[in-house]
């Protein structure tokens, strides 16, 4: 495997974590939105990741990259609240709120942020090792 593949793997992982952070931010932004029907209510979204196995060259050196396979909506039940005076209440007096768990989203955001930082550190370490190898060649 080429040493430069480390940068490809790290970059794909950073891209995946960026998607995860954006999805979490969208969930948090819509956490308190209100709707008058189940069909119109925002549903929490989660990215689905897939590791992609690549054959780098003929000698079967390989690496794994992370790809976003898609984004799925949560099937957890929506929050239904009885609020008959609300202008968006349905004919039975209920309003509907998203199935977003704010605490879970915050934990997911911290995890994604740390994973992103770890991949930045991997790329920096690889860069440092390459520079050291180049210096050895000069000596």
VEXDRENRO-320412 format. One line per field, with one value per residue (C-alpha): residue number from 1; residue in three letters; x, y, z. Coordinates in nm, 2 decimals, m for minus. Layout:
num	c(NUM;...)
residu	c(ALA;...)
u	c(X;...)
v	c(Y;...)
w	c(Z;...)
***
This chain:
num	c(1;2;3;4;5;6;7;8;9;10;11;12;13;14;15;16;17;18;19;20;21;22;23;24;25;26;27;28;29;30;31;32;33;34;35;36;37;38;39;40;41;42;43;44;45;46;47;48;49;50;51;52;53;54;55;56;57;58;59;60;61;62;63;64;65;66;67;68;69;70;71;72;73;74;75;76;77;78;79;80;81;82;83;84;85;86;87;88;89;90;91;92;93;94;95;96;97;98;99;100;101;102;103;104;105;106;107;108;109;110;111;112;113;114;115;116;117;118;119;120;121;122;123;124;125;126;127;128;129;130;131;132;133;134;135;136;137;138;139)
residu	c(UNK;UNK;UNK;UNK;UNK;UNK;UNK;UNK;UNK;UNK;UNK;UNK;UNK;UNK;UNK;UNK;UNK;UNK;UNK;UNK;UNK;UNK;UNK;UNK;UNK;UNK;UNK;UNK;UNK;UNK;UNK;UNK;UNK;UNK;UNK;UNK;UNK;UNK;UNK;UNK;UNK;UNK;UNK;UNK;UNK;UNK;UNK;UNK;UNK;UNK;UNK;UNK;UNK;UNK;UNK;UNK;UNK;UNK;UNK;UNK;UNK;UNK;UNK;UNK;UNK;UNK;UNK;UNK;UNK;UNK;UNK;UNK;UNK;UNK;UNK;UNK;UNK;UNK;UNK;UNK;UNK;UNK;UNK;UNK;UNK;UNK;UNK;UNK;UNK;UNK;UNK;UNK;UNK;UNK;UNK;UNK;UNK;UNK;UNK;UNK;UNK;UNK;UNK;UNK;UNK;UNK;UNK;UNK;UNK;UNK;UNK;UNK;UNK;UNK;UNK;UNK;UNK;UNK;UNK;UNK;UNK;UNK;UNK;UNK;UNK;UNK;UNK;UNK;UNK;UNK;UNK;UNK;UNK;UNK;UNK;UNK;UNK;UNK;UNK)
u	c(0.00;0.13;0.20;0.00;m0.32;m0.32;m0.43;m0.71;m0.84;m0.81;m0.98;m1.27;m1.32;m1.32;m1.58;m1.80;m1.77;m1.85;m2.18;m2.25;m2.20;m2.42;m2.69;m2.67;m2.69;m3.00;m3.16;m3.08;m3.21;m3.54;m3.57;m3.85;m4.03;m4.41;m4.65;m5.02;m4.99;m4.77;m4.69;m4.55;m4.34;m3.96;m3.80;m3.45;m3.20;m2.89;m2.61;m2.53;m2.17;m2.01;m1.65;m1.53;m1.25;m1.03;m0.76;m0.49;m0.27;m0.20;0.00;m0.33;m0.22;m0.54;m0.70;m1.04;m1.22;m1.53;m1.82;m2.17;m2.41;m2.71;m2.91;m3.21;m3.50;m3.56;m3.87;m3.90;m4.24;m4.30;m4.38;m4.76;m4.87;m5.22;m5.23;m5.58;m5.51;m5.21;m5.28;m5.12;m5.32;m5.51;m5.89;m5.83;m5.61;m5.27;m4.95;m4.66;m4.29;m3.99;m3.85;m3.52;m3.35;m3.13;m2.90;m2.84;m2.77;m2.52;m2.34;m2.33;m2.19;m1.91;m1.83;m1.82;m1.61;m1.35;m1.35;m1.28;m1.00;m0.85;m0.84;m0.67;m0.41;m0.36;m0.30;m0.06;0.14;0.16;0.29;0.55;0.66;0.69;0.90;1.13;1.17;1.27;1.53;1.68;1.73;1.92;2.16)
v	c(0.00;0.34;0.56;0.84;0.63;0.73;1.08;0.93;0.73;1.02;1.26;1.02;0.98;1.36;1.39;1.13;1.31;1.64;1.49;1.36;1.70;1.87;1.61;1.66;2.04;2.00;1.78;2.03;2.33;2.15;2.00;2.24;2.29;2.24;2.08;2.02;1.67;1.37;1.39;1.74;1.69;1.69;1.35;1.31;1.21;0.99;0.92;0.56;0.49;0.22;0.11;0.08;m0.17;m0.05;m0.25;0.01;m0.18;m0.52;m0.66;m0.65;m0.37;m0.24;0.02;0.11;0.43;0.56;0.66;0.79;0.54;0.76;0.95;0.78;0.93;0.79;0.58;0.67;0.80;1.17;1.38;1.45;1.72;1.83;2.21;2.30;2.68;2.66;2.80;2.49;2.23;1.97;1.92;1.71;1.98;1.81;1.95;1.74;1.78;1.60;1.28;1.46;1.38;1.68;1.51;1.23;1.48;1.67;1.35;1.26;1.60;1.57;1.22;1.34;1.64;1.42;1.17;1.46;1.59;1.24;1.21;1.55;1.43;1.11;1.33;1.55;1.25;1.10;1.44;1.45;1.10;1.18;1.49;1.28;1.02;1.30;1.43;1.09;1.07;1.40;1.29)
w	c(0.00;m0.09;0.21;0.04;0.08;0.44;0.33;0.12;0.41;0.65;0.41;0.35;0.72;0.77;0.50;0.67;1.00;0.83;0.70;1.05;1.20;0.94;1.00;1.37;1.33;1.11;1.38;1.65;1.44;1.39;1.74;1.86;1.53;1.55;1.30;1.28;1.13;1.14;0.77;0.79;1.11;1.08;1.16;1.30;1.03;1.07;0.81;0.72;0.66;0.45;0.45;0.09;0.03;m0.26;m0.44;m0.48;m0.73;m0.88;m0.59;m0.38;m0.15;m0.01;0.20;0.34;0.29;0.46;0.24;0.32;0.19;0.26;0.52;0.68;0.88;1.22;1.27;1.64;1.74;1.71;2.02;2.03;2.28;2.37;2.31;2.19;2.20;1.97;1.62;1.46;1.67;1.47;1.50;1.82;1.98;1.93;1.79;1.67;1.75;1.59;1.74;1.80;2.13;2.20;2.45;2.21;1.93;2.15;2.24;1.87;1.78;2.04;1.91;1.54;1.63;1.81;1.53;1.29;1.51;1.53;1.15;1.13;1.37;1.16;0.85;1.04;1.17;0.82;0.69;0.96;0.88;0.51;0.59;0.82;0.54;0.30;0.54;0.58;0.20;0.21;0.48)
***
